[in-house]
C-alpha cells in the first residue's frame, strides 16, 4: 500500500553550490555584486564595503538582512541589483548527471524539496538553467518581500521548511548542504576559513534532521564534522541513503512497461 503523501520523509536540497559545483564561481560573482551594492548605496570605500559585507554575512547569515536592519534598504531592489543581475547564462547549464541522480530517487518513498537562503526568483532561475525544475515538489526560500526576513541557520527557517513541506516529524527530514566560503576580499579572492554551510548543517543535525555536509573535492577536511555524513559528491547519496533510490530491478521493470 502506498504511503500517504505527507507521511513520507522529505529530502531537502540546498541550491547554490549544491545542485551545481562551487567551481562555477557563482558565489564569487555574487560577492562582487554585493560589494558593489554596498559601495554604491552606502557611499563606502572598497575596503569599508568589504568589511561591512563580511560583518553582516557572519552576523545574520545574509548581507541583505544587515542592510535592511541598519540602512532601510529595499530588499527587492537589492535582489534585482545583485541576485537577479548575476550573469548565469552559460555559467550554469543543464547537468544530465544531476538530473539522472534526482530521477533515480524513488518518489514513492521520499519527497524532494528545496531549501535556500536565496529569493524565489534566483532559485527558479537556477533550477531552469539546470533543467531540473520539474523534479522538486516545492521550495522554502528567504522571502525578501516580508518585513522580517528568515534565513538559515535561524531556527525559524527550519520551522518554515518543515511547515511548508508538510513533513510529519524532524525524524523524517533529510538535508544536504554545500560548503560556501565568504570572500575576505573580492580583489584577491582570499577566503574566510569559516563556512556558512557548516553552521547550517550543524543546526539541521542538532534539530534531528539526518544531514549530509557536501564538500568540494579540493576543500580541506573540517576540524570538526558538521554532521553525521560528509560527502564530496552528490553521487555519494546513493550509498548513504540506498533506501531512497530505485533498485536496478525496478528500473528494469519500468523500462519494459
C-alpha positions, 0 to 999 in steps of 0.5 A: 500500500502506498504511503500517504503523501505527507507521511513520507520523509522529505529530502531537502536540497540546498541550491547554490553550490549544491545542485551545481559545483562551487567551481562555477564561481557563482558565489564569487560573482555574487560577492562582487555584486554585493560589494558593489551594492554596498559601495554604491548605496552606502557611499563606502570605500572598497575596503569599508564595503568589504568589511561591512559585507563580511560583518553582516554575512557572519552576523545574520547569515545574509548581507541583505538582512544587515542592510535592511536592519541598519540602512532601510534598504529595499530588499527587492531592489537589492535582489534585482541589483545583485541576485537577479543581475548575476550573469548565469547564462552559460555559467550554469547549464543543464547537468544530465548527471544531476538530473539522472541522480534526482530521477533515480530517487524513488518518489514513492518513498521520499519527497524532494524539496528545496531549501535556500537562503536565496529569493524565489526568483534566483532559485527558479532561475537556477533550477531552469538553467539546470533543467531540473525544475520539474523534479522538486515538489516545492521550495522554502526560500528567504522571502525578501518581500516580508518585513522580517526576513528568515534565513538559515541557520535561524531556527525559524527557517527550519520551522518554515521548511518543515511547515511548508513541506508538510513533513510529519516529524524532524525524524523524517527530514533529510538535508544536504548542504554545500560548503560556501566560503565568504570572500575576505576580499573580492580583489584577491579572492582570499577566503574566510576559513569559516563556512556558512554551510557548516553552521547550517548543517550543524543546526539541521543535525542538532534539530534531528534532521539526518544531514549530509555536509557536501564538500568540494573535492579540493576543500580541506577536511573540517576540524570538526564534522558538521554532521553525521555524513560528509560527502564530496559528491552528490553521487555519494547519496546513493550509498548513504541513503540506498533506501531512497533510490530505485533498485536496478530491478525496478528500473528494469521493470519500468523500462519494459512497461 
